[in-house]
């Protein structure tokens, strides 16, 4: 009996020890898995990446990846429009505004191991300017670029351009690509084919996986010259449906919904989610077709009364939008005399009744839900003064074929955001005669002349006064109507910090290098 009892006790002792050991091992594995997960950032893309060649596309979908892989000479500081150094630690501008001398950070290496030097900058700038790429306009004014020594680059402009540094700091501005990669993969196309889905930058992250239409993966650059990112890995699944993004966020499968989380739902988030918001240059405007009913001054005044954004901004966006003060985003230009909308509804109703039946067709640039929300609110307001308005979503690309088209909508609702923080980038993208996004082909020579004068002014207050004057002229003529500036709003797991949102970037552009838990 004693032997049997001892054997029984020993067996049970082994079972207890085994169970405790198993529990310990499982616990350790769970901790390791959790620790690994905490080192991974998962942010969805709503649309697929077209190309990661920084010179050859107006990439929006993959911009956050591109700007964490590649770096330029300068950049915008997080949360502001202030320009700070990136690969250039300092720079000087000649008195005549024609020569820019950049001094490079030392000890920087590309992801392929090639050392950054002035010749690499020269190669990248010339590739963009001379390669026939869609981004070559950013260096159209560059007459020459040369390396005066291994760490100094001198850029000479054809004419003074106070907006030049803003163009370099733009999220779509010139990036520095490894000259070895360009040479090794040239194949007669300056490596465009290879750089579509491969990368060779100096940034804090490297591209390690590119699965078009499915997902993309970045890995921390352990040899990065600057501050090391918190996350070792960034996973970027392609999830086009916002509803699916929200479900995955609530289930803990992703860490954030970077943009388009319904504003109406922001006040009732689950306890484990929170919001990071910041000012943005996302400005909704109405472009007016020449020959529309709004060409009549009385009708236009009545319509402006009804669509006055002060009446509907909070209904559309809650606390996350602000009435635009001019045709330039508020954070770009603080208007001294904001545009004024009329407010007398009785006078507006009388004007429409006097004029006779007025109908308006409002085109929505895309299916972005904010367009529909704004249009619905404006249509309801217009009905109060007797204007019958309808809206419809424009087919992809249709807005770019409206010049001279009599069937084009009377008004186009569009986000008129510039690619850099200088007012010239806004005016010459949307408002002047030859602006590529002047979608109705509107011409107002006297306002264009003010823009041309402002473009050469370096004193910021004088410069801004001129651009504001030009914007008021476009508004008074009834061509462009500023509505609201909408904040950058990211919904994410509680505990994420330092998202690095920047006003010039498209909303939801999380900076993977600065964000942390």
SEDREN-864437 format. One record per atom (N, C-alpha, C): residue in three letters; x, y, z. Coordinates in steps of 0.02 Angstrom, whole numbers, plus 50000, padded with zeros to 5 digits. Example, Ala and Ser with C-alpha at 12.3 -4.5 7.8 and 13.67 -1.06 7.14 Angstrom:
2
ala506604971650390;ala506154977550390;ala506604983550390;ser506424988850354;ser506844994750357;ser506455000250394;
END
This chain:
517
unk500414993950000;unk500005000050000;unk500435006450000;unk500935006850044;unk501325012950043;unk501635014449975;unk501865009049942;unk502175010049876;unk501655012449826;unk501055009349828;unk500515011249782;unk500305018449795;unk500245020149862;unk500045026949880;unk500575031949856;unk501195030249867;unk501735034649845;unk501725035749769;unk501605030249733;unk501575030649660;unk500995035149638;unk500435034349672;unk499845038449655;unk499985045849668;unk500285047149728;unk500435054149744;unk500935057049695;unk501435053149677;unk501955055449630;unk501645056949561;unk501185052549540;unk500855053549476;unk500445060049475;unk500075061149530;unk499665067149534;unk500115073449537;unk500685072649572;unk501155078249577;unk501415080149507;unk501575074949468;unk501815076049399;unk501295079549357;unk500645077449366;unk500105080449328;unk500045087849344;unk500095089449410;unk500035096449431;unk500615100549401;unk501225097749407;unk501805101249380;unk501735102249305;unk501505096949270;unk501425097249197;unk500915102649178;unk500355102849214;unk499835107749199;unk500095114849210;unk500465115649266;unk500735122249280;unk501255124349228;unk501655119549207;unk502155120949156;unk501825122749090;unk501285119049073;unk500925120349012;unk500615127349014;unk500315128949072;unk500005135449080;unk500535141049072;unk501125139749102;unk501655144749098;unk501885145749025;unk501955140048990;unk502185140548920;unk501665144048876;unk501025142248887;unk500495145448848;unk500475152948863;unk500535154548927;unk500545161548946;unk501115165248913;unk501705162048912;unk502285165148880;unk502175166248806;unk501875161248774;unk501735161848702;unk501245167448688;unk500725167948731;unk500235173248722;unk500555180048730;unk500995180648780;unk501345186948792;unk501775188748732;unk502135183748706;unk502565184948648;unk502145187148589;unk501575183448578;unk501145185248521;unk500875192248530;unk500645193848592;unk500375200548604;unk500915205848594;unk501515204348618;unk502065209048610;unk502225210148537;unk502195204748498;unk502325205248426;unk501785209548393;unk501155208348411;unk500605212148383;unk500665219548399;unk500885221048459;unk500955228048479;unk501505231548440;unk501935227848408;unk502485230648368;unk502295231348295;unk501665229848279;unk501425230148210;unk500855235248206;unk500885239648157;unk500355244548145;unk499975242348083;unk499305242148089;unk498875239748034;unk498395245348015;unk498505248447957;unk498095254047934;unk497845252347864;unk497185252347852;unk496925250447787;unk496985255947734;unk497025253847672;unk496965258347615;unk496275257347584;unk495945262947566;unk495285262447536;unk495315260947462;unk495875262247431;unk495965260647360;unk496675258247349;unk496785255247292;unk497425252047278;unk497965257047259;unk498585255047270;unk499145259147249;unk499235258547173;unk499305264247140;unk499435264047069;unk500165263047054;unk500585267147085;unk501305266547076;unk501655269547136;unk502245266747152;unk502665269647204;unk503255273447175;unk503235274547109;unk503745278947078;unk503575286047099;unk503995289247139;unk503815295947165;unk503775301447113;unk504025300147052;unk504005305147000;unk503435304146950;unk503105298446953;unk502675296546897;unk501955295346915;unk501685298746966;unk500985297846980;unk500755302547035;unk500115304547031;unk499805308447085;unk499515303547134;unk499945299547163;unk499725294347209;unk499385297347270;unk498785295147285;unk498445296947347;unk498375290847391;unk498185285247361;unk498085279147399;unk498715277047436;unk499275277247402;unk499905274847432;unk500365280347456;unk500085286447465;unk500515292047482;unk500865291147549;unk500515288347598;unk500825287447664;unk501415282447660;unk501335277347619;unk501895272647610;unk502465276147574;unk502305279547520;unk502825282747480;unk503225287847521;unk502875291747563;unk503225296847602;unk503565294247664;unk503495287847678;unk503895284747731;unk504475280647703;unk504455279547638;unk504995275847604;unk505505280747576;unk505255286247547;unk505685291247516;unk505685297747556;unk506205301547547;unk506245308147579;unk506485313247528;unk506285319547540;unk506505325047499;unk507015329247537;unk507175334947509;unk507655339347543;unk507335342747603;unk506705344647596;unk506345348047650;unk505655344847657;unk505295346747711;unk504625343947722;unk504225348747765;unk503575347547769;unk503155351447814;unk503155348247883;unk503215352447933;unk503195350048002;unk502495347548018;unk502455342248059;unk501805339448077;unk501365344848108;unk500735345148087;unk500255349648116;unk500295356848093;unk500725358348045;unk500805365348024;unk501005365747950;unk501095371947927;unk501335372947859;unk502065375547860;unk502385374847918;unk503085376947924;unk503545372047889;unk504015374547851;unk504495370447814;unk505115369247857;unk505305362947863;unk505895361047902;unk506335356547858;unk506945355547880;unk507405351347842;unk507235344047846;unk507425340447794;unk507365333147793;unk508065330547775;unk508185328947712;unk508865326947692;unk509325332947687;unk509045338847684;unk509445344947688;unk509405347547759;unk509975348347791;unk509985350747861;unk509925358347864;unk510115361647809;unk510055368947806;unk510085371147733;unk509915377547721;unk509935380147653;unk509965387747655;unk510205390647600;unk510205397947592;unk509895399647525;unk509585405547523;unk509275408147462;unk509615414647444;unk509815415447382;unk510165421547361;unk509685427447363;unk509965433447367;unk509575439447372;unk509085440447314;unk509275438147254;unk508825438947197;unk508315433247191;unk508345428447238;unk507855423047239;unk507965417747185;unk508545417747153;unk508655413147098;unk509065407047117;unk509455407547170;unk509915402047187;unk509775399447257;unk509675392847261;unk509555389347324;unk510135384547336;unk510465385247393;unk511025380947410;unk510835376547469;unk510835369947459;unk510625365247510;unk511225361347536;unk511265360747602;unk511795356947635;unk511495350447663;unk511765344847640;unk511455338347655;unk511655335647723;unk511195331747752;unk511355327947811;unk511885322747792;unk512355321547836;unk512885316847821;unk512745309947852;unk513025304747821;unk512955298047847;unk512305294547828;unk511945297247780;unk511315294147758;unk511445288947704;unk511095283347709;unk511145278147658;unk510465276347631;unk510455274647566;unk509845272147536;unk509725264947560;unk509125262447550;unk508955255747572;unk509385250347539;unk509675252047480;unk510105247147447;unk510835247747468;unk510965252047517;unk511645252747543;unk512055258347511;unk511805261147457;unk512145266647424;unk512145272847469;unk512685276447471;unk512735282447513;unk512395288347479;unk512035292247518;unk511755298547492;unk512315303647484;unk512325306847426;unk512775312547417;unk512445317447369;unk512785322947356;unk512485328147314;unk512335325647243;unk512765321247217;unk512645318647150;unk511985314747147;unk511815311247201;unk511185307547202;unk510585312347197;unk510635318047230;unk510105323047226;unk510045325747155;unk510615327147125;unk510625329747057;unk510295324747010;unk510465318347017;unk510175313146974;unk509415312746982;unk509175313047044;unk508455312547056;unk508075318547029;unk508345324547041;unk508015330647016;unk507985330746940;unk508535328846908;unk508545328846835;unk508075323446807;unk508035317746842;unk507575312546820;unk506865315246819;unk506665318746872;unk505985321346875;unk505865326746823;unk506335331446817;unk506225336946771;unk506245334846698;unk506695330246681;unk506825328746610;unk506525322146586;unk506235318246631;unk506025311546613;unk505335310946582;unk504985316546574;unk504315316246545;unk503795313446593;unk503925314146658;unk503465311446708;unk502915316446725;unk502375313946755;unk501805318246770;unk501965323446824;unk502485322246863;unk502665326846916;unk503215331846894;unk503365332046831;unk503925336446810;unk503765343846818;unk503125345546824;unk502945352646831;unk503235355646895;unk503365351446946;unk503625354047009;unk504325356947002;unk504685354946950;unk505355357646938;unk505405361246871;unk504835363446845;unk504835366646779;unk505245373146778;unk505305376346836;unk505665382646840;unk506405381746856;unk506625375546864;unk507335374246880;unk507755374646816;unk508205379546814;unk508645380346756;unk509245375646760;unk509495374646822;unk510095370646829;unk510135367846900;unk510485362346907;unk510635359546972;unk511325356446968;unk511725357647020;unk512415355147020;unk512635353547091;unk513125349047095;unk513435347447159;unk514085351447165;unk514095356147211;unk514705360147220;unk515225356247260;unk515005351547302;unk515435346547333;unk514995340747352;unk515255335747387;unk514885329647399;unk514265330547443;unk514225336047481;unk513655336947526;unk513295343547514;unk513425346647456;unk513105353147442;unk512805353047372;unk512165355047368;unk511805355247305;unk511595362447292;unk511695364747230;unk511505371547212;unk510985371147156;unk510395374047169;unk509855374247120;unk509775381447096;unk509765382247030;unk509675388847000;unk509005389046964;unk508605394046978;unk507945394746947;unk507975399546887;unk507495398746842;unk507455403246785;unk507205410146806;unk506745410246852;unk506485416546879;unk506315415446952;unk506295420846991;unk506155420247062;unk505475416947073;unk505455412447121;unk504845408547135;unk504795407547211;unk504475412147246;unk504425411547319;unk504085405047342;unk503705401847298;unk503375395647317;unk503805389447307;unk504445390447287;unk504865384747268;unk504965379847326;unk505115382247386;unk505225377847443;unk504585373947460;unk504005377347453;unk503375373847465;unk503285368047416;unk503495369247353;unk503455363847304;unk503895357947323;unk504485359447351;unk504935354047373;unk504655350447434;unk504305354047478;unk504035351147539;unk503375347447528;unk503075348447471;unk502425345347456;unk502475337747463;unk501925334447485;unk501935327147487;unk502075324047419;unk501945327847366;unk502105325347299;unk502745328547272;unk503115331947316;unk503725335247294;unk504275330347276;unk504835332847249;unk505385328447227;unk505675324247284;unk505735317847273;unk506045313247321;unk506715311047292;unk507155309047338;unk507825306947316;unk507845299347311;unk507995296847252;unk508005289647236;unk508735287447229;unk508865281347249;unk509545278647242;unk509765278847169;unk510305282247153;unk510545282447083;unk510755275547059;unk510975271247106;unk511165264447086;unk510555260647062;unk509985261447096;unk509375258047076;unk509135260547009;unk509175267146997;unk508965269946933;unk509405267046877;unk510045266746889;unk510515264146839;unk510425256746827;unk510365252946881;unk510325245546875;unk509675243246842;unk509145247146848;unk508485244946823;unk508215249646769;unk508665253246736;unk508445258346687;unk508015255446631;unk508285250646593;unk507915247246539;unk507565252246492;unk507885257946480;unk507615262746432;unk507035266946458;unk506845265946521;unk506265269746548;unk506435273246613;unk507085274346625;unk507315277546687;unk507065273846748;unk507005267246741;unk506805262746795;unk506085263546817;unk505675266646774;unk504965267646791;unk504615261046805;unk504725256146762;unk504395249646772;unk504575246446838;unk505215246546854;unk505445243446917;unk505195247346977;unk505205254046973;unk505005258147030;unk504255258347042;unk503875255446997;unk503155255047009;unk502995250847070;unk503345245247078;unk503195240847134;unk503825238747173;unk504365242547163;unk504975241847203;unk505175248847226;unk505595249147277;unk505785255647303;unk506525255847320;unk506795261947323;unk507505262947340;unk507595269947369;unk507315270947429;unk507345277547461;unk507825277547520;unk507755282947560;unk508175283647620;unk507735283647682;unk507085282747675;unk506615283947729;unk506625278947786;unk506225280247837;unk506215276047898;unk505915269147887;unk505595267947830;unk505325261347815;unk505525259047746;unk505565252347739;unk505705249047675;unk505085245247653;unk504985244847587;unk504455240647560;unk504695233447560;unk504315228947591;unk504515221847592;unk503995217347559;unk503395219947547;unk502895215847513;unk502425220347474;unk502305218647411;unk501875222447366;unk501405217547332;unk500795217047355;unk500295212647325;unk499705216947302;unk499735218747238;unk499245223447211;unk498525221047224;unk498125225647248;unk497435224147261;unk497305220447326;unk497825218247360;unk497745214347422;unk498035218047482;unk498695218747484;unk499005222047541;unk499725223847525;unk499995228247567;unk500685230347562;unk500995230247632;unk501635228947635;unk501965228347700;unk502615232447699;unk502715236347751;unk503325240147761;unk503685237447822;unk504345237547820;unk504745235547878;unk505195241347899;unk505295241947963;unk505715247347989;unk506415246947960;unk506675252547940;unk507365253147916;unk507825253647976;unk508135248147995;unk508545247948055;unk509175252148049;unk509345254147988;unk509935258347977;unk509745265647964;unk509135267447982;unk508895274147967;unk509315279448002;unk509455284847969;unk509895290047994;unk509575294348049;unk508905294448050;unk508545298748098;unk508265294648156;unk507765297448189;unk507445294048245;unk507115287648221;unk507225282248257;unk506945275748237;unk506185275548251;unk505805273048204;unk505085272348214;unk504925267548272;unk504345268448302;unk504125264048357;unk503955257148329;unk503605256948273;unk503365250648245;unk503885247448200;unk503965240948206;unk504445237348164;unk504135235348098;unk503475235448095;unk503125233048035;unk502475236848027;unk502325238747966;unk501685242047950;unk501335237947896;unk500735235647912;unk500325231647865;unk499775236047838;unk499705236047772;unk499235240447737;unk498755236347694;unk498235233447723;unk497755229647684;unk497315234247642;unk497125232047583;unk496675235947540;unk495965233947557;unk495585238647587;unk494895237447608;unk494475243247581;unk494195242647521;unk493835248347491;unk493205250447529;unk492865245847560;unk492215247347591;unk492315250147662;unk492065256247674;unk492155259347740;unk491795255347794;unk491245252247777;unk490895248147826;unk491325242347850;unk491685239247803;unk492135233747821;unk492715236247864;unk492965242147847;unk493505244947888;unk493275245947960;unk492675248547968;unk492415249948036;unk492325243348074;unk492055238348040;unk491955231848073;unk492625228848095;unk493125229248051;unk493785226448068;unk494115230448125;unk494005236948126;unk494275240948180;unk493955238948247;unk493305238148248;unk492955236348309;unk493135229248332;unk493315225048283;unk493515218148300;unk494245217648318;unk494615223048314;unk495325222948332;unk495775220348277;unk495525219848215;unk495925217048160;unk496345222348126;unk496175228748135;unk496585234248111;unk496625239348167;unk497085244148160;unk497195248948214;unk496865255648204;unk496605257048144;unk496295263448133;unk495915263748068;unk495445268348065;unk495105270148002;unk495335277247987;unk495785278047939;unk496115284547930;unk495675290047903;unk495155288347865;unk494725293647837;unk494035290747821;unk493555295347814;unk492865293747794;unk492465290047847;unk492695289847910;unk492255287247963;unk491655292047966;unk491045289447963;unk490455293947961;unk490455298948019;unk490395305248002;unk490405310448053;unk489835309648103;unk489265307148080;unk488695306348124;unk488825301148179;unk489315296748168;unk489455291448217;unk490035293048264;unk490335298848255;unk490935300348294;unk490765301648368;unk490145303348383;unk489965304648452;unk489785298448491;unk489775292648460;unk489565286448494;unk490045280748481;unk490695282148487;unk491205277048474;unk491245272248533;unk491425265948520;unk491555261248576;unk492105263848622;unk492105261448683;unk492575264048734;unk493305262848716;unk493445257848674;unk494145256348658;unk494395260048596;unk493985264648570;unk494185268648512;unk494215275948531;unk494625279748495;unk494665286948507;unk494805290548441;unk494805297148445;unk494875301348386;unk495505305648392;unk495875306048338;unk496395311148331;unk496175315748273;unk496135322248286;unk495945326848233;unk496445332548228;unk496485335548170;unk496965340948158;unk496715345248101;unk496925351548097;unk496725355848041;unk496955352847974;unk496575354247923;unk496725351447857;unk496595356647803;unk496895355647745;unk496755359947688;unk496215356947644;unk495835352247670;unk495275349447633;unk494715354547632;unk494645358047577;unk494155363347570;unk493635361447517;unk493005361347538;unk492465360147491;unk492255366747461;unk492225366847394;unk492015372847358;unk491495371147306;unk491135376247283;unk490675375447227;unk490945379347168;unk491055375847112;unk491245379147051;unk490605380247010;unk490535386146981;unk489915388046947;unk490015388346871;unk489565385146834;unk489625384846761;unk489445391646730;unk489845394046684;unk489655400046647;unk488985398846611;unk488545403746615;unk487895403146583;unk487365399746625;unk487535397846686;unk487035394746730;unk486565400146757;unk486015398146790;unk485565403146819;unk485915407946867;unk486475405846895;unk486825410046943;unk487185415946910;unk487175416146844;unk487475421846810;unk487075428146821;unk486435427446835;unk486005433046854;unk486185435046926;unk486375441346937;unk486625443547002;unk486115442647058;unk485475443947043;unk484955443247094;unk484855435947113;unk484845431647062;unk484775424447076;unk485375421847115;unk485965424147095;unk486575421847129;unk486555423947203;unk486345430047216;unk486305432347286;unk485805428147326;unk485245426447294;unk484745422247328;unk485025415247342;unk485355412447292;unk485635405647301;unk486175405647355;unk486605410747355;unk487115411147406;unk486815411747476;unk486235415047481;unk485885415447545;unk485695408447568;unk485435404447522;unk485185397747540;unk485755392847555;unk486305393347519;unk486845388447529;unk487365390847578;unk487245396347612;unk487695398947663;unk487915393347710;unk488555391747711;unk488785386047751;unk488705386947826;unk488625393147849;unk488505394247920;unk487875390747943;unk487395389547897;unk486765386447915;unk486805378847922;unk487315375647890;unk487305368347888;unk487965364947907;unk488495368747920;unk489155365647931;unk489135360847990;unk488805362648045;unk488805358148104;unk488375352048092;unk487845352748052;unk487435346848036;unk487815341847994;unk488255344347951;unk488625339847907;unk489235336747941;unk489585340647982;unk490235338448008;unk490325339148083;unk489805341148118;unk489875342048190;unk490395347348205;unk490855345748251;unk491375350548270;unk491985350148226;unk491975345948175;unk492575344448136;unk492615348148069;unk492285353848063;unk492345357948003;unk492225365248022;unk492475369647979;unk492445376847993;unk492285380347927;unk491865385347931;unk491685389147872;unk492305392247840;unk492375391347776;unk492955394147740;unk492905401847740;unk493475405047751;unk493485412347754;unk493665415447686;unk493925411347641;unk494115413747575;unk494165407847528;unk494385409047468;unk494485403547420;unk495125399747435;unk495485401647487;unk496085398247508;unk495965395047576;unk496195388847587;unk496075385647651;unk496285390047710;unk495895389747763;unk496005394147821;unk496705393647849;unk496985387547851;unk497645386747881;unk498205389247834;unk498045390047771;unk498525392847723;unk498525400347726;unk497935403347731;unk497865410547727;unk497305412847774;unk497485416647824;unk496995419247871;unk496715425747841;unk496115425347814;unk495825431047778;unk495685436847826;unk495915442747805;unk495785448747846;unk495055450747842;unk494755449647784;unk494045451247774;unk493705445147742;unk493455440547783;unk493155434347756;unk492575435847708;unk492485431347660;unk491925432047614;unk491275432047654;unk490795435847630;unk490165436547665;unk489605433547623;unk489195429347655;unk488605426647623;unk488005430747647;unk487545432347601;unk486925435747623;unk486515431247667;unk486085434047710;unk485715430147759;unk484955431547759;unk484735435947717;unk484025437947717;unk483615433047674;unk483305428147706;unk482915423047670;unk482295426047637;unk481985430847668;unk481385433947638;unk481555437347573;unk482125441047573;unk482345444347511;unk482515439147458;unk482825433547479;unk483005428347431;unk482375425247400;unk481875423847441;unk481245421047415;unk480915425847366;unk480925432247382;unk480625437247338;unk480985437547271;unk481645437147274;unk482045437547212;unk481895431647167;unk481845425647195;unk481695419747155;unk480995420047127;unk480515422247169;unk479825422947146;unk479775427847088;unk480145433247093;unk480155438447041;unk480465435746976;unk480985431846984;unk481355429446925;unk480955424046888;unk480575420146925;unk480225414446894;unk480555408046914;unk480325402346889;unk480595395846910;unk481355395346900;unk481705393146952;unk482425392246949;unk482585385046969;unk482945381646926;unk483165374846941;unk483925374546939;unk484205370546981;unk484935369746984;unk485115362346984;unk485605360646944;unk485875353846942;unk486565354146974;unk486655350447029;unk487285350547066;unk487655343947053;unk488245344547024;unk488655338647012;unk489105337347072;unk489175331147091;unk489605329247147;unk490225325947117;unk490805328547134;unk491425326247103;unk491525318747109;unk491335315847166;unk491415308647176;unk490875306047223;unk490925299547237;unk490435296447283;unk490625297247356;unk491145301147371;unk491325302547440;unk490685304647477;unk490515301347533;unk489885302747566;unk489795309947589;unk490345313447601;unk490285320447622;unk489965324747568;unk490095323147505;unk489785326947451;unk489025326347454;unk488785320247462;unk488065319147464;unk487745322547524;unk488085322547581;unk487815325747640;unk487755333247630;unk488285336347604;unk488265343547591;unk487715345247541;unk487685341447486;unk487185342747435;unk486475342247463;unk486345337147503;unk485675336347531;unk485485342347574;unk485945344747614;unk485805350547657;unk485705356847616;unk486105357847564;unk486025363747522;unk485375363447484;unk485195357547459;unk484565356747422;unk483965358447467;unk483995356147529;unk483455357747576;unk483415365247588;unk483975368547595;unk483985375747605;unk483725379447542;unk483935377047483;unk483715380247421;unk482955379647412;unk482675374147434;unk481945373347427;unk481565378547467;unk481875381047520;unk481555385947564;unk481475392747529;unk481865393947476;unk481795400347440;unk481465399147371;unk481255393047358;unk480895391647296;unk481315389147239;unk481945387347253;unk482385384647201;unk482345377047203;unk482205373947146;unk482185366647141;unk482885364247120;unk483215360747165;unk483895358447150;unk483925350847157;unk484345347847115;unk484475340747118;unk485235339647116;unk485455333847136;unk486165332347134;unk486275325447105;unk486855324347078;unk487045317747053;unk487795316947057;unk488015310847066;unk488725309247068;unk488995308946997;unk489535312646985;unk489835312746919;unk490195306046906;unk490155303446845;unk490555297446829;unk491295298946835;unk491705294046851;unk492425295246858;unk492715298746796;unk493055304146808;unk493375307946754;unk492925312846719;unk492265312646731;unk491805317046694;unk491925324346709;unk492145325946769;unk492255332946787;unk492795336246745;unk493235332246716;unk493785334946677;unk493595336246604;unk492965334946587;unk492725335946518;unk492145340746515;unk492105345446564;unk491525349846568;unk491605356346529;unk492215358246511;unk492315364646478;unk491905365046413;unk491475370146410;unk491075371146350;unk490505366146341;unk490395361746388;unk489855356846382;unk489205359746410;unk488705360946367;unk488085363846390;unk487685359346437;unk487845352846437;unk487485348146481;unk487835347246549;unk488395350646558;unk488745350146622;unk488305352946678;unk488395350646740;unk487985353146795;unk488085360646805;unk487575363946831;unk487615371146844;unk488145372746896;unk488245368046941;unk488715369146996;unk489065362547010;unk489715362747021;unk490095356747039;unk490335357447110;unk490165352547152;unk490415352247220;unk491045348147220;unk491595351047243;unk492255347847236;unk492695349747296;unk493165345347312;unk493685347047361;unk494245350447323;unk494355356847337;unk494865360747303;unk495465361647349;unk495855356347356;unk496435356447400;unk497075356747359;unk497535361147377;unk498155361747339;unk498665356347357;unk499205355947317;unk499715350947332;unk500285353847374;unk500235360247392;unk500735363347436;unk500395369147472;unk500735371947522;unk500415376747566;unk500485384047545;unk500775385247487;unk500835392147462;unk500205393947423;unk499915399947433;unk499305401747397;unk499365401347322;unk499965402147295;unk500045401647223;unk499865394747197;unk500015389547238;unk499845382747218;unk499085381847214;unk498725385347257;unk497995384947255;unk497715388747194;unk497935395047186;unk497655399247133;unk497805396347064;unk498415394047053;unk498605391746986;unk498425384546973;unk498145381247024;unk497875374547012;unk497135374846995;unk496765379747023;unk496035379747016;unk495725385946983;unk496015391846991;unk495645397946976;unk495865401746914;unk496505401946898;unk496735405946842;unk496545402746775;unk496625406546723;unk496405404446657;unk496685397646636;unk497325396646647;unk497655390446625;unk497725385246681;unk497395386346737;unk497445381546793;unk497175374746770;unk497545369346782;unk497325362746758;unk496665360446788;unk496485362946847;unk495855360846879;unk495325366346878;unk495415371246833;unk494885376046820;unk494395372546773;unk493965368546802;unk493605363346764;unk493075366146716;unk492825372146728;unk492355375246682;unk492695379946633;unk493355380746640;unk493715385246595;unk493535392546607;unk493435394446668;unk493235401246686;unk493825406046676;unk493675412046651;unk494205417046639;unk494005423646672;unk494435426146715;unk494335432746746;unk495015436146746;unk495185439446691;unk495865442246682;unk496085446846738;unk495635451046764;unk495845455746815;unk496055452246880;unk495725446746897;unk495925442946956;unk496565439046942;unk496635436346881;unk497245432846863;unk497855437446868;unk497755443846851;unk498305448646854;unk498535449746926;unk498065449646973;unk498245450447043;unk498635444347067;unk498425438347045;unk498785432247062;unk499505432547036;unk499575434846974;unk500245435346944;unk500685440146983;unk500395445647007;unk500775450447048;unk500975447247114;unk500515443647145;unk500635440647211;unk501185435347208;unk501255432047151;unk501715426347145;unk502435428247157;unk502605434547148;unk503305436647156;unk503435440147222;unk502925440747264;unk502995444347327;unk503245439647382;unk503765441747417;unk504055437547471;unk503785439347540;unk503575445547549;unk503285447547613;unk502615444047621;unk502555439747673;unk501975435447679;unk501325439347688;unk501325444547728;unk500705448347739;unk500475451847675;unk500945454847638;unk500775458047574;unk500545452947523;unk500915447347521;unk500725441947476;unk500015439547489;unk499865438047552;unk499205435447569;unk498655440447554;unk498795446847564;unk498285451947549;unk498105451847475;unk498605450847433;unk498475450647361;unk498075444447341;unk498275438647368;unk497905432547351;unk497195432947377;unk497105435747437;unk496425436647464;unk496015441147418;unk496325446547394;unk495975451047348;unk495755447447284;unk496205443447256;unk496035439647196;unk495465434747210;unk495495431247267;unk494975426547285;unk494295429947292;unk494295435947321;unk493665439647328;unk493385441547260;unk493825443047214;unk493615444847146;unk493285438847111;unk493585432947117;unk493285426947088;unk492605425547120;unk492555426547186;unk491925425447221;unk491395430447200;unk491575436847198;unk491095442047180;unk490835441047109;unk491255438347066;unk491045437146997;unk490595430946991;unk490535427247045;unk490095421447045;unk490395415247014;unk491055414847011;unk491375409046979;unk491535403347027;unk491775405147086;unk491965400147136;unk491675402147204;unk491415397147241;unk491105398547305;unk491435394147359;unk491815397147405;unk492105393247460;unk491565391247509;unk491615385147535;unk491095382747581;unk491395381047650;unk491705375347657;unk491955373347723;unk492645370047718;unk493045370947770;unk493675367347778;unk493545361747828;unk493685355647809;unk493535349847851;unk494175347247883;unk494145345947948;unk494725343447984;unk494925336447962;unk495545334847975;unk495795328047968;unk495575324248030;unk495195318848021;unk494915315048077;unk495085307648068;unk495475304948115;unk495665297948113;unk495375294548175;unk495005289148164;unk494745285148220;unk495195279048228;unk495425277848289;unk495925272648299;unk495865269448368;unk496235264148377;unk496265260748442;unk496535265548494;unk496245265248554;unk496465269548608;unk497195268248623;unk497565273648633;unk498265272948651;unk498745274748596;unk498525275148533;unk498965277448479;unk499085284848487;unk499705286948478;unk499885293948488;unk500325296348430;unk500385302848425;unk500845306048378;unk500745303548307;unk500145304348282;unk499985301948214;unk500315306048160;unk500575311848176;unk500955315748128;unk500545318548071;unk499905320048082;unk499475322748029;unk499725329648007;unk499725330747942;unk499975336947915;unk499455340047869;unk499315346647876;unk498765349747840;unk498775348947765;unk499375348947735;unk499415348647662;unk499275341647635;unk499385336647676;unk499275329747653;unk498535328247648;unk498335323547605;unk497645321347604;unk497445318847674;unk496805319747691;unk496575317547757;unk496725310147767;unk496905308547829;unk497055301647846;unk497765299447834;unk498205304247817;unk498895302447802;unk499295301847867;unk499235296047898;unk499605294747960;unk500355294047943;unk500775297247984;unk501495296647975;unk501735290548014;unk501895285247979;unk502085279048012;unk502715279748054;unk503125284648037;unk503765285448073;unk503685288748141;unk503135292348152;unk503055295848216;unk502535292648262;unk502065288948233;unk501525286148274;unk501805280748321;unk501515280448381;unk501735275548430;unk501165273848477;unk501265268848519;unk500765267148569;unk500965270348636;
END
